[in-house]
Amino acid sequence: MDVRICSKVACGASASSTLTYDYADSMVVIGPLSTRVEPHGYDLCARHAGRLRVPQGWHVIRREPLREERAAD
Protein backbone atom coordinates (compact mmCIF):
# COMPACT_ATOMS: atom_id res chain seq x y z
CA MET A 1 0.00 0.00 0.00
CA ASP A 2 1.23 3.48 -0.83
CA VAL A 3 1.91 5.90 2.01
CA ARG A 4 -0.91 8.41 2.38
CA ILE A 5 -0.08 11.91 3.52
CA CYS A 6 -2.04 14.38 5.60
CA SER A 7 -4.73 16.31 3.71
CA LYS A 8 -3.79 19.60 5.39
CA VAL A 9 -2.12 22.04 3.01
CA ALA A 10 1.69 22.07 3.28
CA CYS A 11 1.78 19.09 5.67
CA GLY A 12 3.84 16.20 4.39
CA ALA A 13 3.43 13.92 7.41
CA SER A 14 2.06 10.39 7.06
CA ALA A 15 -1.66 10.11 7.66
CA SER A 16 -2.79 8.10 10.68
CA SER A 17 -6.51 8.95 10.85
CA THR A 18 -9.43 9.54 8.53
CA LEU A 19 -11.92 12.34 9.15
CA THR A 20 -15.46 12.41 7.79
CA TYR A 21 -18.23 14.97 8.15
CA ASP A 22 -21.92 14.34 8.79
CA TYR A 23 -23.40 17.71 7.94
CA ALA A 24 -27.01 16.69 8.69
CA ASP A 25 -26.10 15.85 12.31
CA SER A 26 -23.39 18.55 12.73
CA MET A 27 -20.87 15.83 13.52
CA VAL A 28 -17.24 15.06 12.70
CA VAL A 29 -15.94 11.49 13.01
CA ILE A 30 -12.22 10.78 13.36
CA GLY A 31 -11.13 7.18 13.28
CA PRO A 32 -8.26 4.96 12.24
CA LEU A 33 -6.91 5.45 8.73
CA SER A 34 -9.44 3.97 6.32
CA THR A 35 -8.34 0.97 4.30
CA ARG A 36 -8.96 2.83 1.04
CA VAL A 37 -9.15 6.45 -0.08
CA GLU A 38 -12.71 7.73 0.21
CA PRO A 39 -13.89 10.73 -1.84
CA HIS A 40 -15.56 12.38 1.17
CA GLY A 41 -12.91 11.51 3.75
CA TYR A 42 -9.83 13.45 4.74
CA ASP A 43 -6.65 11.73 5.87
CA LEU A 44 -4.91 13.48 8.76
CA CYS A 45 -1.58 13.04 10.53
CA ALA A 46 -1.63 12.51 14.31
CA ARG A 47 -0.83 16.17 14.99
CA HIS A 48 -3.68 17.57 12.91
CA ALA A 49 -6.16 14.94 14.11
CA GLY A 50 -5.34 15.82 17.71
CA ARG A 51 -5.63 19.58 17.18
CA LEU A 52 -8.90 19.51 15.23
CA ARG A 53 -11.38 22.27 16.01
CA VAL A 54 -15.00 22.19 14.86
CA PRO A 55 -17.67 24.90 14.63
CA GLN A 56 -19.64 25.72 17.76
CA GLY A 57 -22.54 23.30 18.19
CA TRP A 58 -20.83 20.48 16.29
CA HIS A 59 -19.85 17.19 17.91
CA VAL A 60 -16.62 15.24 17.50
CA ILE A 61 -16.67 11.44 17.66
CA ARG A 62 -13.23 9.89 18.08
CA ARG A 63 -13.16 6.20 17.30
CA GLU A 64 -10.20 4.31 18.67
CA PRO A 65 -8.88 1.24 16.82
CA LEU A 66 -10.26 -2.10 17.96
CA ARG A 67 -7.85 -4.33 19.88
CA GLU A 68 -7.32 -6.52 16.79
CA GLU A 69 -6.44 -3.45 14.72
CA ARG A 70 -3.93 -2.26 17.32
CA ALA A 71 -2.32 -5.69 17.56
CA ALA A 72 -1.79 -5.76 13.79
CA ASP A 73 0.24 -2.51 13.83
C-alpha positions, -999 to +999 in steps of 0.1 A: +000+000+000+012+035-008+019+059+020-009+084+024-001+119+035-020+144+056-047+163+037-038+196+054-021+220+030+017+221+033+018+191+057+038+162+044+034+139+074+021+104+071-017+101+077-028+081+107-065+089+109-094+095+085-119+123+092-155+124+078-182+150+082-219+143+088-234+177+079-270+167+087-261+159+123-234+185+127-209+158+135-172+151+127-159+115+130-122+108+134-111+072+133-083+050+122-069+054+087-094+040+063-083+010+043-090+028+010-092+064-001-127+077+002-139+107-018-156+124+012-129+115+037-098+135+047-066+117+059-049+135+088-016+130+105-016+125+143-008+162+150-037+176+129-062+149+141-053+158+177-056+196+172-089+195+152-114+223+160-150+222+149-177+249+146-196+257+178-225+233+182-208+205+163-198+172+179-166+152+175-167+114+177-132+099+181-132+062+173-102+043+187-089+012+168-103-021+180-078-043+199-073-065+168-064-034+147-039-023+173-023-057+176-018-058+138+002-025+138 
